[in-house]
Amino acid sequence: MPDASGLAALEADLARDFARLNHPPAAWVPERAGLDGRSMADVAIVGAGMCGLAAAFALRRLGIANIRHLDRSEAGYEGPWLTYARMRTLRSPKHLTGPVLGLANLTFRAWWEAQHGAEAWESLDRIPRPMWMDYLRWYRRATGAEVANRIEFVDIRPGRDGVALDIRQPDGTAETLFARQVVLATGREGQARARVPQALKPFLGTLVHHTSDDIDFAALEGRRVAVIGLAASAIDNAATALEAGAAEVVLIARAPALPRLNKMKQTVYPGFTHGFPALPDTEKLRFLKHVADQRIAPPRGSVLRISADPRLRLLLGATVTGAELLSDGNGLRLETVAGTVEADLVILGTGFAIDLEAAPEIAGIASHILRWRDRVARESAGRDEWLEFPYLGPGFEFKEREAGVLPGLDRIRCFTQSAQLSLGNLANDIPAVGEGAQRLAEAIAQSLFVEDCGLHWDRLINYDEPELLGDEWPGLTNWEPPLGS
Ligand SMILES: Cc1cc2nc3c(=O)[nH]c(=O)nc-3n(C[C@H](O)[C@H](O)[C@H](O)COP(=O)(O)OP(=O)(O)OC[C@H]3O[C@@H](n4cnc5c(N)ncnc54)[C@H](O)[C@@H]3O)c2cc1C
């Protein structure tokens, strides 16, 4: 039974940490009127998953507090954790500190130990998936994030003086808000589309679902299921179908063998985190191409969840070449290069491909965003999909394809998976999200300061708080005259 008093004690410790660190520091960004005379946020953050929350905390740590933060999910249900993530435990090991920005009392470990006792920590293997969501809810509260939920961001118009964001309130009312800087923390699928093999497109939404869909697994009891893919999500969906009582699950993969390594793990160290963004483009591609070419092994726990089940069949080296309706119309016959499979439902564990046009909120500006295809030749990219990644600046900012055509585009910062090719793993998974948020917040602080340079100069000129009161040196007559006299 979790210990509520332990959590209260941790929160008191954290409050002391904040006081000792002088957090939050005084706000320093001069107020600006919005483009329509209404208020203007210094930063709008779209998305309150792990990345959005980390970004908000990092900004507050730097004294940037005029933030509008929104998410379309119900409060406490942001991100994939309680929706379409179907693994039992996190794939990341429990020791990673994630979004804590150096505060030990903000770690998952501190939160867990406060409720279960420090002695029990060693007995915890991996973090149960729903527990991670609980932790993120606590993190949100503990860091003072002010998120408006059930608000959908629908369109964006950058301009010379700020960015207009069209949003939809829960009752459907449309509103426009203005911000000087925008952080898109819209997640893995925020600027992406689900990969769907050509042959299966006609059946999408009926007999074919992507793992990111809301799938009625209870309805799969006694049915035949085909899962396409061999990555973590494919395996976890196969497991969920088996656990729901499916009669048969066929795991169909193009790969000729089950990969055993996850080379992404060899990118989790400070050198890679901070060094990757500084590499030449060719080196960035070389590193990531190698990781992708090796394929990423699914987690051991997920594989153990299915491997001994006699209802599971593994079909390797089996590219899907065609699909047709079964004669009763209730299933599909899949043709693969390794044989035919009949299934009542097909689940695509095929992941996402970055596609800026696929995100309706930014589709209007997508054609102006510099991509990797504008910078590297198709042959050297190694993978066509990578050509679609945005080519971001060092502070996650979008860059214009043609200078001057869409001023203000660089006010929009892409703090999502699609930053990976430009900046490495700073804006996707748990390992480096803290460093990513720090980099993002520093870049925003820099932009806000530089843009307001004149105002900061005036503040400096007008600064008149005396250090010396005039009584420190008895008998001294040549004091500087007070400012303005
Ligand atoms: C099945 C699965 C398992 C994973 N397991 C792990 C793991 O073990 N370890 C790990 O490090 N990573 C894991 N990941 C990666 C995981 O996505 C990230 O670690 C984490 O969710 C990234 O946080 P995020 O804030 O970028 O995105 P998300 O958590 O997806 O949050 C994005 C938020 O943006 C909101 N949003 C999007 N568009 C809009 C809009 N137009 N208007 C308003 N709000 C919007 C969404 O509602 C959502 O709450 C997993 C991912 C999946 C899909």
The ligand as a Tripos MOL2 file, in Angstrom:
@<TRIPOS>MOLECULE
LIG
   53    58     1     0     0
SMALL
NO_CHARGES

@<TRIPOS>ATOM
      1 C1          3.7760    2.2400  -27.0860 C.3       1 LIG1
      2 C2          4.8580    3.1730  -26.6880 C.ar      1 LIG1
      3 C3          5.7450    2.8300  -25.6900 C.ar      1 LIG1
      4 C4          6.7620    3.6880  -25.3240 C.ar      1 LIG1
      5 N1          7.6270    3.3210  -24.3340 N.ar      1 LIG1
      6 C5          8.6190    4.1550  -23.9950 C.ar      1 LIG1
      7 C6          9.5340    3.8380  -22.9540 C.ar      1 LIG1
      8 O1          9.4470    2.8150  -22.3080 O.2       1 LIG1
      9 N2         10.5250    4.6970  -22.6790 N.ar      1 LIG1
     10 C7         10.6590    5.8700  -23.3380 C.ar      1 LIG1
     11 O2         11.5760    6.6220  -23.0370 O.2       1 LIG1
     12 N3          9.8090    6.1970  -24.3170 N.ar      1 LIG1
     13 C8          8.8140    5.3830  -24.6650 C.ar      1 LIG1
     14 N4          7.9630    5.7230  -25.6640 N.ar      1 LIG1
     15 C9          8.1700    6.9440  -26.3730 C.3       1 LIG1
     16 C10         7.2140    7.9370  -25.7420 C.3       1 LIG1
     17 O3          6.3140    8.3710  -26.7230 O.3       1 LIG1
     18 C11         7.9320    9.0570  -25.1260 C.3       1 LIG1
     19 O4          8.8580    8.7120  -24.1490 O.3       1 LIG1
     20 C12         7.0210   10.0780  -24.5040 C.3       1 LIG1
     21 O5          5.6520    9.8050  -24.6150 O.3       1 LIG1
     22 C13         7.3370   11.3160  -25.2560 C.3       1 LIG1
     23 O6          6.6580   12.3510  -24.6770 O.3       1 LIG1
     24 P1          6.0900   13.5060  -25.5910 P.3       1 LIG1
     25 O7          5.6880   14.5730  -24.6530 O.co2     1 LIG1
     26 O8          7.0420   13.8250  -26.6780 O.co2     1 LIG1
     27 O9          4.8370   12.8850  -26.3310 O.3       1 LIG1
     28 P2          3.4580   12.3730  -25.7680 P.3       1 LIG1
     29 O10         3.6530   11.7120  -24.4680 O.co2     1 LIG1
     30 O11         2.8380   11.5970  -26.8620 O.co2     1 LIG1
     31 O12         2.6030   13.7000  -25.5270 O.3       1 LIG1
     32 C14         2.1650   14.5140  -26.5900 C.3       1 LIG1
     33 C15         0.9440   15.2730  -26.1230 C.3       1 LIG1
     34 O13         0.5970   16.2260  -27.1250 O.3       1 LIG1
     35 C16        -0.8050   16.3300  -27.1830 C.3       1 LIG1
     36 N5         -1.1900   16.8340  -28.5000 N.ar      1 LIG1
     37 C17        -0.7960   16.3510  -29.6970 C.ar      1 LIG1
     38 N6         -1.3440   17.0740  -30.6880 N.ar      1 LIG1
     39 C18        -2.0980   18.0320  -30.0960 C.ar      1 LIG1
     40 C19        -2.9200   19.0950  -30.5940 C.ar      1 LIG1
     41 N7         -3.0710   19.3060  -31.8930 N.pl3     1 LIG1
     42 N8         -3.5570   19.8910  -29.7030 N.ar      1 LIG1
     43 C20        -3.4030   19.6860  -28.3620 C.ar      1 LIG1
     44 N9         -2.6300   18.6900  -27.8450 N.ar      1 LIG1
     45 C21        -1.9860   17.8890  -28.7070 C.ar      1 LIG1
     46 C22        -1.2900   14.9130  -26.9530 C.3       1 LIG1
     47 O14        -2.6050   14.9020  -26.4500 O.3       1 LIG1
     48 C23        -0.2710   14.3770  -25.9520 C.3       1 LIG1
     49 O15        -0.7410   14.4420  -24.6110 O.3       1 LIG1
     50 C24         6.9220    4.9070  -26.0090 C.ar      1 LIG1
     51 C25         6.0260    5.2520  -27.0070 C.ar      1 LIG1
     52 C26         4.9960    4.4080  -27.3410 C.ar      1 LIG1
     53 C27         4.0500    4.8190  -28.4270 C.3       1 LIG1
@<TRIPOS>BOND
     1     1     2 1
     2     2     3 ar
     3     2    52 ar
     4     3     4 ar
     5     4     5 ar
     6     4    50 ar
     7     5     6 ar
     8     6     7 ar
     9     6    13 1
    10     7     8 2
    11     7     9 ar
    12     9    10 ar
    13    10    11 2
    14    10    12 ar
    15    12    13 ar
    16    13    14 ar
    17    14    15 1
    18    14    50 ar
    19    15    16 1
    20    16    17 1
    21    16    18 1
    22    18    19 1
    23    18    20 1
    24    20    21 1
    25    20    22 1
    26    22    23 1
    27    23    24 1
    28    24    25 2
    29    24    26 1
    30    24    27 1
    31    27    28 1
    32    28    29 2
    33    28    30 1
    34    28    31 1
    35    31    32 1
    36    32    33 1
    37    33    34 1
    38    33    48 1
    39    34    35 1
    40    35    36 1
    41    35    46 1
    42    36    37 ar
    43    36    45 ar
    44    37    38 ar
    45    38    39 ar
    46    39    40 ar
    47    39    45 ar
    48    40    41 1
    49    40    42 ar
    50    42    43 ar
    51    43    44 ar
    52    44    45 ar
    53    46    47 1
    54    46    48 1
    55    48    49 1
    56    50    51 ar
    57    51    52 ar
    58    52    53 1
@<TRIPOS>SUBSTRUCTURE
     1 LIG1         1 GROUP 0 **** ****
